[in-house]
Amino acid sequence: MAALVGAIVFAFVVAFALLTWIADDQDVIAEARSVALENHAWQGRRDLLATTLEDYAAWGAAYANLHVRVDIDWAYAQANLGDTVFNRLGFTHVFVVGPSGETRYALVDGALSSSTVEDTFGPSVADLIARARQAAGTNTTVTTPGLLTIGGDPAIVSAAAISTGADWTVTPIPGPASVMLFAERMAPARLKALGSRYFVDNLRVARDAVDAAAAPAVHLAFENGAPLTLRWDPERPGRRLVETVLPLVLCAGAAMAMLLALFARDSRRASGLIRASERRLQAAYRDVERKAMHDATTGLPNRLMLDRHMDERLQDPTSRLALLFLDLDRFKPVNDAHGHAAGDEVLQQVAERLRRSLPEGDLVARVGGDEFVVVAGGLDQEGVERLCRRLIATVAAPIRHAFGEVRLGLSIGVAMPQPECDAGELMRHADLALYRAKEAGRGTYRFFASEMNDKILGRRKLEAELWRGLEQREFVLDFQPRYDARSMRVRRAEALLRWRHPTRGLVGPSEFVPLAEETGLIVPLGEWVMRAACAAAVRWPDIGVSVNVSAVQMRDDGLSAVVADALLRSGLEPSRLEIEITESVLIEDADRARAVMLELKALGVRLAMDDFGTGYSSLGYLRSFPFDAIKIDRRFVADLAPRGEARAIVQAILGLGRALGLTVTAEGVETPEQLMLLRVDSCDEVQGFYLARPLAEPDLLDLLDAAQTPEPRSASARTAG
């Protein structure tokens, strides 16, 4: 009996010891896994912060609106870098630090703030900003997210120099870069919520020294404050096991069989808890990895995952690979008209259509606002062309959203790998091909060819020559007289820009104005034209001068100031200056165009609508905008005959002008018959090669001295000219 009791006691002691050991072991495992979960949660936020910052900082529009100049309306009101960074991504602080170290733009909890980076992080943030500038232009453009404190709370902070990214339309300017900083302040509630998402209970900053010395814990070192310790309450499956089993063991010590049965049952329960915890850990890790590698709006892979995918695919030199760079046409008006919510909905539908259009194994990623990249394999050139046509047709189908229906287009640039061509070079080739597709009229595709590089280099050379030409005063003005149709006396002259290139000779505006408009050079060039035209007109005997203004100049805030300065410098009467505006300018942004035109009218100048009759709503614009004159498009004048549609249109425009009290000018008069018909129909002013070609100013003055009466040239002379 004693032996039996001893055996039972011994068995009880062994069982109790075994239970205690297992419980402690499970607690240790659970604690280690909770540490891994906490590290994954923390690292997930750091990766998301760095990835998001890289997308925002390497963005041509951000470079233009936060570095070249600071446009708060573009950044905040238009939500390009506004409250969505806080509301959707959870980043509490956004700063833009200028080249001189001044805080240019600040958001705190999604709202505009007057705080500076130094006020928020202290002087140690200067080192982070310096590292970001040093990283500019390298493969690692975003600094490794660091740890700083904000008001005693830990914060993840990262910085990156603002650049144009892959945007060829924005020209970098010399000098130090502006730096963009993103930060997430881990206040107690946010820290606790972060832990809850990853099954880390009551994640917190240690309350005191005793709490900091306990386990599990993670010790954090900060660049601007004392170290902090993160603590949380780990799961204790082993402790729960002991609390559950021990009373039963004590009560049933004599019933070893029952004790063993209960122990086996609870051991299985503990194993189930461990397996469940492991499954949750794996699921949480997969979720963190997915969020770091996918676009939040569309769910598509992002640039990070695209880069990894490309590196893997390019390692196999035998695989046939095609990279398609996609850009949505007409997407910006959706955001402008309906807001970013509608834009996001449209992007989600486009992403789903693209995903369904690709075979399994191919990848589509979102790499920018309305830019996507497709990596397709196993296709020859004909197969790639079929894929491009399918994608264009898929996107072109009507898209219905909460605010109505929209129709988008798709332009595609295609690049195929060449020997020694890495992922970055392949992306650049596809981007160049995309640019050519857009040049071709959008809604189409183009394959990369080596001459595209030559064309880009040529464009850059021409841009540099344009800047040099402006500095070296190589531009000149010719003036084409405009005649009173009744008296045939010169009433005014239109200023026409020419470029006296040192090696190419006289270059017409069609060869350089489009590039000047794309690069923004048209603004300083337009200022020179305005001043030169006004200065010349002062020397003329009581005739006016007409100057064309481009859409880019109309969008510039300083146009009215430029005109006022030109009038003041020259002493020209404002009524002698006429500014010609095309209808396309009004269509782009009617409200802004009206405001600028009212500013110009307040100066006393005349406003004329150029190329009247080529747009969609000319009558509505004439009634809504303060025009003084209209110019009949030369295409109607070219077809003018005694009978026919062209004359009926011209007569209708003349009648409309008289009804609205506007001066009507016909341009492109090249035959005596056209002149005769326009005079018969009571046109106010006429202009064209039949009357006079564009003249240098001395020749114009000679013409004015010769009684202002033109000598219409013979047909042979006109042909020779």
Secondary structure, DSSP 8 states (H G I E B T S, - for coil): -HHHHHHHHHHHHHHHHHHHHHHHHHHHHHHHHHHHHHHHHHHHHHHHHHHHHHHHHB-HHHHIIIIIS--HIIIIIT-SSSTHHHHTT---EEEEE-TTS-EEEEEETTEE----HHHHH-TTHHHHHHHHHHHTTSS--B---EEEEETTEEEEEEEEE-B-TT-TTS---SS---EEEEEEE--HHHHHHHHHHTT-EEEEE-SSHHHHHSSSEEEE--SSS--EEEEEE---HHHHHHHHHHHHHHHTTT-HHHHHHHHHHHHHHHHHHHHHHHHHHHHHHHHHHHHHHB-TTT--B-HHHHHHHHHHHHT-TTS-EEEEEEEEES-HHHHHHH-HHHHHHHHHHHHHHHHHHS-TT-EEEE-SSSEEEEEEES--HHHHHHHHHHHHHHHHS-EEETTEEE--EEEEEEE---TT--HHHHHHHHHHHHHHHHHTTSSSEEE--HHHHHHHHHHHHHHHHHHHHHHTT-EEEEEEEEEETTT--EEEEEEEEEEEETTTEEE-GGGTHHHHHHHTTHHHHHHHHHHHHHHHHTTSSS-EEEEEE-HHHHHSTTHHHHHHHHHHHHT--GGGEEEEEEHHHHHH-HHHHHHHHHHHHHHT-EEEEEEETSSS-HHHHHHHS--SEEEE-HHHHHT--SSSHHHHHHHHHHHHHHHHT-EEEEE---SHHHHHHHHHTT-SEEESTTT---B-HHHHHHHHHTTT------HHHHHH-
